[in-house]
């Protein structure tokens, strides 16, 4: 099982640390790049819409849903 990789960001004027598996960081970085956003901007967007869900969990769900929507093309 992969070790969690911890990264720190300033979001909405507050410092926060997020620990995710390296594969999720890679997926989020690729998604940010495809949207022409900085990673911190993508994280801030997810943070603003996550409701009560923990941020790390919301980021995993976001990455999963984006990957599923990209893979839902015709077979």
N, C-alpha and C positions, 0 to 999 in steps of 0.2 A: 504494500500500500504506500502511496506517495506521501511524503512529508508535506505538511502545510507550509506555504511560503507567506510570510507576513510582510505587508507593505503599509506604509503610512502616507496619509493624504490630509490636506486641509479641504474640508467640505463645508460650505456655508459658514466660514469663519471659525470652524472648530477642527482641531486635529483629531484624526481617528486612525486606528490601525485595523487592517482587515487581513485575516488569514484564510487563504484558499489553496487548494491543490494547484500545482504548477499548470496543469492542463486547463483549468478554468481561467487562470491569468492569461494564458496564451489565447484562449478563445475570446476573452474580453478585449485583449489588445487588438486582435484581428478584426473584431466587430467595430471597435472604435476607429480603426484605420479605414475600414470600408465606409464608415459614416463620416469620414474626414473630421473626426473629433479627437481631442486629447483624451487619454484614458480617464483622467480625473473628471472631465466634463461628462463622460458616459456614466461614471460612478455617481456623480452628483444627480444626474437625471434619474437613475434607478433609485437613489436615496429619496428623492422627492416624491416618488410614487409607490414606495414600498409598504406604506401603512404600518401595521404593527409587526411585520415580519423583520427579523434581524437582517442587517445589511448584507452580511456574508451569504445568508440563505437567499435573499432577494437577488444577489448577483449571480448565484448558481442557477436559479430559476430563469433569470433573464438570458443567460448564456445558453441554457438548454432550449428554451423556447425559440430563440433566434436560430440555433442550429437546426431544430426541427422544421422551422419554416423554410429554411434554405434547402433542406433535403426533401421537401414535399412536392418537388416538380414531377412531371409525368414520368412514368416508368417505361 
